[in-house]
Amino acid sequence: MSDSIVFYYNPMSRARIVHWMLEELGVPYEMRLVNLEKGEQKKPEFLAVNPMGKIPAIVHRGVVVTETAAICAYLADAFPQAGLAPALDDPQRGTYFRWLFFAAGCVEPAVLDRLFSRPPIERRMAVGYGSYEDTVNTLEKAVTPGPYILGERFSAADVYIASQIGYGFLTKGLEPRPTLQAYLARCTERPACKRFTAEAERIAAEMKANG
Ligand SMILES: N[C@@H](CCC(=O)N[C@@H](CS)C(=O)NCC(=O)O)C(=O)O
């Protein structure tokens, strides 16, 4: 069984979050570029990895992991030496999972709904994130006072949450609240974030040049 990580990737996608995570871990990985514009994600070879036809996906020790937040949590546990997840017996693990799942299950759909101007929600109680306002107010509280979601300790949850905030700002699905801007700035000043961003830009330019 191989211990190397195969990473299905495109620089213009949620795979950027996993890219950041891998750079934080500092472990070797093999990138397999998936050209979304050419529809490679819907070809049989990739559907055999993820029947959803979506990236990111990783294969590690013979197991496929999909869903960006799950990949972040999995990698943090698989490489505990990087210290990106509280240990099993650490009470902070509850806080860590709470906000990681909140970002995936509430922040992402709330921001996307606002971005795509989906119709007003008639049945808020049945919608997991309730309302955009409640979600973003709660997110602000979670990152306050910081500096990170677990206080002084940076974790995989910050990689995911900061990425969702960054995407929200970029697309204007999320309004630029100062608390969130400050949190994002703290997270993205990390060397691993700068490293992955430079590499993602390089790969994106190369893909564009090659058509
Ligand atoms: N729930 C998934 C969403 C993955 C997803 O939607 N990926 C997009 C790129 S950001 C994709 O692969 N889209 C290609 C397609 O649907 O054809 C996750 O969090 O990883």
PDBQT file of the ligand as one rigid body, heavy atoms in Angstrom, charges set to zero:
ROOT
HETATM    1  N1  LIG A 301     -18.774  19.324  -2.106  1.00  0.00    +0.000 N 
HETATM    2  C1  LIG A 301     -17.574  19.305  -2.906  1.00  0.00    +0.000 C 
HETATM    3  C2  LIG A 301     -17.744  20.235  -4.077  1.00  0.00    +0.000 C 
HETATM    4  C3  LIG A 301     -16.697  19.999  -5.126  1.00  0.00    +0.000 C 
HETATM    5  C4  LIG A 301     -16.948  20.844  -6.363  1.00  0.00    +0.000 C 
HETATM    6  O1  LIG A 301     -18.065  21.339  -6.610  1.00  0.00    +0.000 OA
HETATM    7  N2  LIG A 301     -15.914  20.990  -7.172  1.00  0.00    +0.000 N 
HETATM    8  C5  LIG A 301     -16.039  21.732  -8.407  1.00  0.00    +0.000 C 
HETATM    9  C6  LIG A 301     -14.822  22.635  -8.591  1.00  0.00    +0.000 C 
HETATM   10  S1  LIG A 301     -14.706  23.851  -7.298  1.00  0.00    +0.000 SA
HETATM   11  C7  LIG A 301     -16.024  20.776  -9.590  1.00  0.00    +0.000 C 
HETATM   12  O2  LIG A 301     -15.292  19.813  -9.597  1.00  0.00    +0.000 OA
HETATM   13  N3  LIG A 301     -16.817  21.089 -10.606  1.00  0.00    +0.000 N 
HETATM   14  C8  LIG A 301     -16.815  20.372 -11.838  1.00  0.00    +0.000 C 
HETATM   15  C9  LIG A 301     -18.161  19.895 -12.266  1.00  0.00    +0.000 C 
HETATM   16  O3  LIG A 301     -19.095  19.861 -11.458  1.00  0.00    +0.000 OA
HETATM   17  O4  LIG A 301     -18.268  19.519 -13.423  1.00  0.00    +0.000 OA
HETATM   18  C10 LIG A 301     -16.351  19.679  -2.046  1.00  0.00    +0.000 C 
HETATM   19  O5  LIG A 301     -16.525  20.403  -1.068  1.00  0.00    +0.000 OA
HETATM   20  O6  LIG A 301     -15.238  19.235  -2.346  1.00  0.00    +0.000 OA
ENDROOT
TORSDOF 0
